[in-house]
Amino acid sequence: MIEPLLAANDEDLLIGRAIDPIRLEQLLDVWESRQTPEAEPGAIFDDQEFEAHLRRASVFLDRFEVTREDGGYRSILEDIPRTAAFVSDGGPTIIGFNQPAAQVFGLTNGAKLNDLPFEPDDIGILRDSIARVASGREEKVITLRIGVLGRDAPVMVRVGPVAGGETEPLALVVSTELVWPEEFAATLQDAFGLTAAEVEIVRGISLGQPVKEIAEQRGRSAETVRTQLRSILSKTETHSQSELVRVVLGLMDVMSLPNDAVATLPPRPGALDPVVFHSLHDASGRRLTWIEFGSPFGAPCVVCHTDYGLIRWPAAAEQMALRMGIRVIVPVRAGYGRSAALLPKTDELEGVTQDYLTVIDHLGLNRVAVLAMGSALRYALGLSLARPEMVSGILGCACQLPLQRTGQYERMDKWQRFTVDNARNAPKILPFVVKAAFSMALRVGKENFFAQTNGGSPADMAAFARPEVREAVLAGSEVLLSETVRSHAAFTRESIAAAQDWSPLVRKAQVPVRLLQGDQDPMTPMQTVREVMQEFGNLDVRFLPNTGQLLFFAEWHAVLQELQRFLQRR
């Protein structure tokens, strides 16, 4: 019989580790000491008493943590600046709404569903739909056609679950009622040289009005309005009404950013430039975000970031991307930063792949190179299998590879092996461990935490000591962990998925795959990479000396040169 990890009288010690996660290292040391040749993988955690203590400790940890899920629906509403939206828990009172809903529907604090200016019968249908979603009985998004009092044209609303929270289920109601900011007319005139009359036509088109209706409202013929519309398309350099609307709404998004939406860094030489987090909502109402840098009109490269986030590059690398004519697009994966978590029961790989495709299609990209960092190789492969004609090639940097042998697991450094062991053999334990590790990182500082987890790689420590690398790592990891962001649930989900054998993805690859691997990688040592190379003949692998998991950040010059091979195939 395997001895329990903690005895009953050690309950206080476990709870202490939750309250003071700096002591998490002690838990890892206990785990390390129990790894014997006779022990089954993960067996030290297979103890009901330990699990009971762990649940208590997790409750204590939650009390000490302020997470982004607190008031999460408010964050979601803030990210819907143009259209009327509100949140309901299924009761009679609307618990939250955005400014457009206040303006269009006349909502105030304490407003009821019955106060909405809708047809009474349609309010009943809406109330029933909200109740199903808020109770968890309906996981799909419900689309409704709602009659508005005093109007001929109906409004479309979508009712879906609020994703990403750990509280009771809520329903998010998003309408097609678009608010046109008063100051936006002047913005359009200044940006495109439109006349006041043309701005009014743009307004009507953006609000979904047909040309005939716009003409009637303005007392003009439909042909006159069509002539004006052709002039508008010429001035805005768009080729269709749909493209015009996309440009206008994009400009409206930029205007809706608050003054402090873009975090700036001290104006020192070599500092990272600020970036804007772009966003859209997918068909289910989930928010997806991404950043871009480099050349806006260059060859597109989609970056699949690591499970640690790391969405930024060293300042010199981002500037080099501009000079090399590379348009760098970094979608922020589900559950990281302000990107919504995947909906319940969604297949992890399929869900993430679809998110990437949604962003790519939104940007109108037909051909892309893919840069995969660390654990994200499986997402790059998933993307290439979904659209092989779109992906010119995959370049991987310090990639985590599918594990198939015990020795491959044993070669990892302690922290990496601890995470993978829990992900494979004790997935019920991993959420607590990750949550405690995140809390530990905040307490000791991300720099000190990195030294603890990657200290076994001298190459990584040397790279991290470089100011430009440290700045990129710390800034890029903000989507994973900051004072306001805790993406522990997403990290846990990805770790569990990555710990499984996903070798079929590698075998099915239909596009060129080249991997740049480090000779001091604490997650994927050289011997493991060589074994994988024998298993998968379709991988083209090159080792870079004196590199680890921060390979890209240490050797970005070499990486961008390699990337050019795939970009030139456009």
Secondary structure, DSSP 4 states (H G I P E B T S, - for coil): -PPPSS-GGGHHHHHHHHHSGGGHHHHHHHHHHT--TTSPTTGGG--HHHHHHHHHHHHHHHHH---TTTTHHHHHHHT--SEEEEEE-SSSBEEEE-HHHHHHH---TT-BGGGSSB-HHHHHHHHHHHHHHHTTS--S-EEEEE-BTT-SS-EEEEEEE-TT-SSS--EEEEEEEE---TTHHHHHHHHH---HHHHHHHHHHHTT--HHHHHHHHT--HHHHHHHHHHHHHHHT-SSHHHHHHHHHHHHHHHHS-TTSS------TTPPPP---EEEE-TTS-EEEEEEEE-TTSEEEEEE-BTTB-----HHHHHHHHHTTEEEEEEEPTTSTTSPPPPTT--HHHHHHHHHHHHHHHTT-S-EEEEEEGGGHHHHHHHHHH-TTTEEEEEEES------SHHHHHTS-HHHHHHHHHHHH-TTTHHHHHHHHHHHHHHH-HHHHHHHHHTT-HHHHHHHTSHHHHHHHHHHGGGTBSSS-B-HHHHHHHHHHHTS--HHHHHT--S-EEEEEETT-SSS-HHHHHHHHHH-TTEEEEEETT--TTHHHHSHHHHHHHHHHHHTT-
